[in-house]
Amino acid sequence: MKNQEEELKNQDRQNEKKAEKLKKKELKKQQKKEKKKAEKQKNEELNKQQKKEKEKAEKLKNEELNKQQKEEEKKAEKQKNEELKKQQKKEKKKAEKQKNEELKQQKKEKKKAEKLKEEELKQRKRDKESNEPNKKAIASKNDAIKAEEMLKSQKKAAEENKALEEQALVKLTAKAQALLQLTADAAIKAEEKLKSQEKAAEENKALEEQGLVQLDADAAIKAEEKLESQEKEAEENKALEEQGLVQLDADAAIKAEEKLESQEKEAKENKALEEQGLVQLAADAAIKAEEKLESQEKEAAENKVLEEQALVQLAADAAIKAEEKLEIQEKEAAENKVLEEQALVQLAADAAIKAEEKLEIQEKEAEENKVLEEQALVQLAADAAIKAEEKLENQEKASGADEESQDELKSQDTIMQENSQIDTSGADEKIAPQFTLINFFLSKEKDKDQSKQNNFSEGAPKTLSAGQYIVGKDLPAGWYKAVPNGEGSNFFVYDTSGTAAVNTILGNDSFSVPEYVFFCDDGNIIETMASVKLIHAE
């Protein structure tokens, strides 16, 4: 029997060790899974932030482009208006000059006419003095002819002035239309030029990034090809000289040799310049690569800070979840253990004894807790009774008590009468009469909380300082918009299971959002690391 008991105990110990090993393995697996989940969440959040930043950058670019286009359009319009004004001024000046010239001509003609009249008057006087009627008739005829010619010349001048004015107006309208067309064409060309410049900038950027190494290789290949072509030309010239196809004199040969030497010098100089250019390109590429690495390192450092902040929060969440999981596993292990003990008679007996002992301990603890609760209730009831008596005494002392205070007293009496009818059969005789006062004050507190929630739900914003708040108690459930009240910080909303339904950063920088709309239900917990303003959203 003893050997069997020892074997059973050894088997139990082995089973317990196996169970512990399995637990540890499962814990490790779960921790790995949670780490992977946390990393995925981090990556997703980082991707979201990067997308947001890209969208912001694109928006800024588009806004800047739009601003530039608007400014260019405004400049073009200003230029158009200025050109139109200048042309109008020029045309006005021309018209004024023409008018002045016409006026001068008219004045001249008037002077001529006056001179003619004076001469006619003189002739008339002479005719009178000479008493020659034939001369007078001739003079009168001449005068009539001259008057008709003067009228004709004046009519012609008026018609010519009208024609000139109409031509000037036609020219003005044509020039204005041409200017409008030119400005429209200039605006279209400016837009096309902007688009082409943007495309060229993007293509050049891509080519610069992709083709730095290609430039070095292409430059080396071009240098080699140039040298080879020069060497071939030199060889061909030499062959032609040897065969006699090109019959050069001694001077021509000397010139050819000098030309070859100059070509070789140029080739060497070109090669040196190309090598210098390649070195410069390589240096520029190295500088750009270093700048790019520095920017990437800065971004990595910033991302690391964000990741560390998120890791702290995730570690806390993971620890809570791990504890809950451990408790569940312990419960399952206990249940499995009970089942194993039921399979063994001896172990079943031990389990029954342990269960009885545990029940006795729990009953003792329950009785002790009940005694403590009753004592606490007695104390609370006594305190509440003292406060109620003091309040009643103060109200009775007030000489100028109005009807509202009397109504309040009546309401208190009615509440006390209603509470006196509550079933207190399960309570101590000393405690039961004092439950009425406790219920009265609790109802008052509930009314206050309800009035606060009603005031908040009407639309007035509420400022929450750093801390945790319970939905349904501190504020009613519903839709809210969270806005940072200052620099901003992390903002969380936990559901009833403890998981973070909302996990974001409020603020005004590139790593946070200026506002966040969310829904919370009764029992949810709101946690903020800094002051935040909640606005009720329908």
Secondary structure as the mmCIF struct_conf table of DSSP 4:
data_model
#
loop_
_struct_conf.conf_type_id
_struct_conf.id
_struct_conf.beg_label_comp_id
_struct_conf.beg_label_asym_id
_struct_conf.beg_label_seq_id
_struct_conf.end_label_comp_id
_struct_conf.end_label_asym_id
_struct_conf.end_label_seq_id
HELX_RH_AL_P HELX_RH_AL_P1 LYS A 2 SER A 130
TURN_TY1_P TURN_TY1_P1 ASN A 131 ASN A 131
HELX_RH_AL_P HELX_RH_AL_P2 PRO A 133 GLN A 243
TURN_TY1_P TURN_TY1_P2 GLY A 244 GLY A 244
BEND BEND1 LEU A 245 VAL A 246
HELX_RH_AL_P HELX_RH_AL_P3 ALA A 250 ALA A 343
BEND BEND2 LEU A 344 LEU A 344
HELX_RH_AL_P HELX_RH_AL_P4 VAL A 345 LYS A 397
TURN_TY1_P TURN_TY1_P3 SER A 399 GLY A 400
HELX_RH_AL_P HELX_RH_AL_P5 GLU A 403 SER A 420
TURN_TY1_P TURN_TY1_P4 GLN A 421 GLN A 421
BEND BEND3 ILE A 422 ILE A 422
TURN_TY1_P TURN_TY1_P5 SER A 425 GLY A 426
BEND BEND4 ALA A 427 ALA A 427
TURN_TY1_P TURN_TY1_P6 GLU A 429 ILE A 431
HELX_RH_3T_P HELX_RH_3T_P1 ALA A 432 GLN A 434
HELX_RH_AL_P HELX_RH_AL_P6 PHE A 435 SER A 457
TURN_TY1_P TURN_TY1_P7 GLU A 458 GLY A 459
STRN STRN1 LYS A 462 LEU A 464
BEND BEND5 ALA A 466 ALA A 466
STRN STRN2 GLY A 467 ILE A 470
STRN STRN3 VAL A 471 VAL A 471
TURN_TY1_P TURN_TY1_P8 GLY A 472 ASP A 474
STRN STRN4 LEU A 475 LEU A 475
BEND BEND6 ALA A 477 ALA A 477
STRN STRN5 GLY A 478 PRO A 484
BEND BEND7 ASN A 485 GLU A 487
STRN STRN6 ASN A 490 TYR A 494
TURN_TY1_P TURN_TY1_P9 THR A 496 SER A 497
BEND BEND8 GLY A 498 GLY A 498
STRN STRN7 ALA A 500 ILE A 505
STRN STRN8 LEU A 506 LEU A 506
BEND BEND9 GLY A 507 ASP A 509
TURN_TY1_P TURN_TY1_P10 SER A 510 PHE A 511
BEND BEND10 SER A 512 SER A 512
STRN STRN9 VAL A 513 VAL A 513
BEND BEND11 PRO A 514 PRO A 514
STRN STRN10 TYR A 516 CYS A 520
TURN_TY1_P TURN_TY1_P11 ASP A 522 GLY A 523
STRN STRN11 ILE A 525 THR A 528
BEND BEND12 MET A 529 ALA A 530
STRN STRN12 VAL A 532 ALA A 537
#
